[in-house]
Amino acid sequence: MTRSVWKGPFVDGYVLRKAEAARSSGRHEIIKIWSRRSTILPQFVGLNFGVYNGQKHIPVMVNEEMVGHKFGEFAPTRMFYGHSSDRKAKRAGTPAAPGAAPAPAAPAAPAAS
């Protein structure tokens, strides 16, 4: 469910203060934030934010297409390493899937006469 239009976008106060300070100083360093729930505003465009994902700060460079979205959408909290059954199949050395092209054979050495 989205936020009511009459309420306006939610942004934590400290994020606004840090963005204003970075914009006025002209520095291009990463602004570390912990507020994944804050909405990206037009005045954040061009700034680098380090959004915390529970483990580390993920760098997010804000552009025009991100305005209106939340910071948390651009810093994933979970990493998918693949299915365990796929790893077991590779480790066991099972043959390729049915219908797959066979592996090319090694070139034969010339016969000694």
PAPALO-828406 format. One record per residue (C-alpha): z, x, y; residue in one letter; residue number from 1. Coordinates in steps of 0.1 Angstrom, whole numbers. Each point is the difference from the previous one (the first is absolute). Example, Ala and Ser with C-alpha at 12.3 -4.5 7.8 and 13.67 -1.06 7.14 Angstrom:
% residues 2
(site (78,123,-45),A,1),
(site (-7,14,34),S,2),
END
This chain:
% residues 113
(site (0,0,0),M,1),
(site (-9,14,34),T,2),
(site (21,2,31),R,3),
(site (-2,-29,26),S,4),
(site (-25,7,28),V,5),
(site (24,-11,27),W,6),
(site (25,26,-12),K,7),
(site (-24,29,4),G,8),
(site (-3,31,-22),P,9),
(site (32,17,-12),F,10),
(site (5,37,9),V,11),
(site (33,19,-2),D,12),
(site (11,12,34),G,13),
(site (3,36,-10),Y,14),
(site (-36,1,-12),V,15),
(site (-11,-12,35),L,16),
(site (21,26,17),R,17),
(site (-12,28,-22),K,18),
(site (-37,-10,5),A,19),
(site (5,-3,38),E,20),
(site (16,35,1),A,21),
(site (-28,15,-21),A,22),
(site (-27,-16,21),R,23),
(site (15,11,33),S,24),
(site (6,36,-12),S,25),
(site (-35,4,-13),G,26),
(site (11,18,-31),R,27),
(site (-18,-7,-33),H,28),
(site (29,3,-25),E,29),
(site (10,-24,-27),I,30),
(site (25,-27,10),I,31),
(site (23,-5,-29),K,32),
(site (9,-37,-6),I,33),
(site (19,-19,-26),W,34),
(site (-11,-35,11),S,35),
(site (-26,-11,-25),R,36),
(site (3,-36,13),R,37),
(site (-11,7,35),S,38),
(site (-34,-13,11),T,39),
(site (-26,25,13),I,40),
(site (-7,-7,37),L,41),
(site (-31,10,21),P,42),
(site (21,26,19),Q,43),
(site (6,19,-33),F,44),
(site (-38,8,-5),V,45),
(site (-6,37,-1),G,46),
(site (36,10,-9),L,47),
(site (11,16,-33),N,48),
(site (29,-17,-17),F,49),
(site (20,13,-30),G,50),
(site (9,-32,-19),V,51),
(site (28,4,-25),Y,52),
(site (-8,-13,-35),N,53),
(site (35,5,-15),G,54),
(site (-7,36,-10),Q,55),
(site (-19,17,28),K,56),
(site (-18,-7,33),H,57),
(site (-37,-9,-6),I,58),
(site (-22,9,30),P,59),
(site (-19,-29,15),V,60),
(site (-25,4,28),M,61),
(site (-3,-34,17),V,62),
(site (-35,-13,10),N,63),
(site (-13,-32,14),E,64),
(site (-5,-17,-34),E,65),
(site (38,4,-8),M,66),
(site (12,-21,30),V,67),
(site (18,-31,-12),G,68),
(site (9,15,-34),H,69),
(site (34,13,-10),K,70),
(site (8,38,-3),F,71),
(site (11,-5,-36),G,72),
(site (-35,-10,-11),E,73),
(site (-12,35,5),F,74),
(site (28,19,-18),A,75),
(site (1,-10,-37),P,76),
(site (34,2,-16),T,77),
(site (-12,2,-37),R,78),
(site (-23,25,-16),M,79),
(site (-21,-11,-30),F,80),
(site (-5,28,-25),Y,81),
(site (-20,-19,-26),G,82),
(site (9,-19,-32),H,83),
(site (20,18,-26),S,84),
(site (-24,-12,-28),S,85),
(site (-29,18,18),D,86),
(site (20,33,-1),R,87),
(site (8,-4,-37),K,88),
(site (-36,-6,-9),A,89),
(site (-11,31,19),K,90),
(site (27,22,-16),R,91),
(site (-7,-12,-35),A,92),
(site (-37,10,3),G,93),
(site (-15,-33,-10),T,94),
(site (-38,-3,0),P,95),
(site (-18,-14,29),A,96),
(site (-4,-38,5),A,97),
(site (-27,-17,-22),P,98),
(site (-34,1,16),G,99),
(site (8,31,21),A,100),
(site (-25,29,0),A,101),
(site (9,28,-24),P,102),
(site (11,33,14),A,103),
(site (-27,27,3),P,104),
(site (0,26,-28),A,105),
(site (4,37,8),A,106),
(site (-32,20,0),P,107),
(site (-6,18,-33),A,108),
(site (1,38,-2),A,109),
(site (-32,18,-10),P,110),
(site (-2,9,-37),A,111),
(site (4,37,-8),A,112),
(site (-29,14,-22),S,113),
END
